[in-house]
Amino acid sequence: MSAVWLTIAVLTVGTFGMKILGPLVLGERPPGERMLAMTGLVAPALLAAFVLYETFSANGHGITLDARAAGLGAAIVAILLRAPMIVVVLVAAAVTAGVRAFS
Amino acid sequence: MQKPSDIREGVRKGLPLVLPTLAGGISFGVLAQPVMGSIAPVVMSLVVFSGAAQFAALTVLTAGGGALAAIAAAMLMNGRWLPMGLAIGPFLSGGRVRRAAQSLALVDASFALSSRGDGTYDRGILIGATLPQAAAWTGGTLIGVLSSSAIADPGALGLDAMFPAFFAVLLAGEARGKLPLTAAALGALIALALMPFAPPGVPVLAASVAALLGLRSHRAKAVASHRELATGQAS
């Protein structure tokens, strides 16, 4: 039991620490052009990684191909058809659930 | 600098995430209850509030690992807050304490929603979008802990597939233009290359290196404008 609470205590401080480190290091200086050229690319680079990680990660260890990939495929079709956000995520869930039910 | 949006606007943008986040919280509660008891998972969701880090720690604890190994696994997942924090830092407001408090709102989806696409970030969206997610995450964990034995398989509804779909929508909006598209492709390539063998968290953290492309393009632009200036003076 104490291992659990020790983990929680350290991770509370550790997670908060990682989140505030960037903003505190930079302080209140306005961002320069060099900085903006980079920060603008953090979102697309990380988003691409999130999509792959959330679709193909096998519980954090290695790569696996399962029903989530079908859900993502359906979501991409919905995006190309310009469906609104809520429709895209519901389509992904429905297709994934369907593939799971029939496999 | 553009003014930040109203927090209510951020809350509205965060609403599509309530259902998948709730499902994620329920999964965490269901899986954590046998290992951590009924109170600890809820407290953890409330104070740690980082799904990826919590699942990483839980995986280690479930396998019988100690606190040190659980903390190390979770902190690897937390590594990505550093590049995200550096990106949003300049757009927070107030003194050190206020900035630190605002950084607490940093979560993956809110970070992505708050990006304006030109290198600036909207703190109103960041904070607003996090509020419903925080409620759903902790509330979901509570439901999961209480119904631990009643829910057989939280994955049956396919709710876990809502996250990649959500991020794909945001990516389609962000990856416009040659440079953002290149950064996205490079980030994807890095993540995919590392996923088969790197510890959890590392592939996503490493993908942020793709943002350094911005440095090169900035230098190229600076050189070009310098040349223009030089030729302009010569003629």
Interface residues (C-beta under 8 A of the other chain):
Chain A: M1 S2 A3 V4 W5 L6 T7 I8 V10 L11 T12 G14 T15 F16 M18 K19 I20 L21 G22 P23 L24 V25 L26 R29 P30 P31 E33 R34 M35 L36 A37 M38 T39 G40 L41 V42 A43 P44 A45 L46 L47 A48 A49 F50 V51 L52 Y53 E54 T55 F56 S57 N59 G60 H61 G62 I63 A67 R68 G71 L72 A75 I76 A78 I79 M85 I86 V88 V89 L90 V91 A92 A93 A94 V95 T96 A97 G98 R100 A101
Chain B: M1 P16 L19 P20 V35 M36 G37 A40 V43 M44 V47 V48 F49 S50 A53 Q54 F55 A56 A57 T59 L61 G66 A67 A70 I71 A74 M75 N78 G79 R80 W81 L82 P83 M84 G85 L86 A87 I88 G89 P90 F91 L92 R96 R99 A100 Q102 S103 L104 L106 D108 F111 A112 S115 G117 D118 G119 T120 Y121 G155 A156 L157 G158 L159 D160 A161 M162 F163 P164 A165 F166 F167 A168 V169 L170 L171 A172 E174 A175 L179 P180 L181 A183 A184 A185 L186 G187 A188 I190 A191 L192 M195 P196 F197 P200 G201 P203 V204 A207 S208 V209 A210 A211 L212 L213 G214 L215 S217 H218
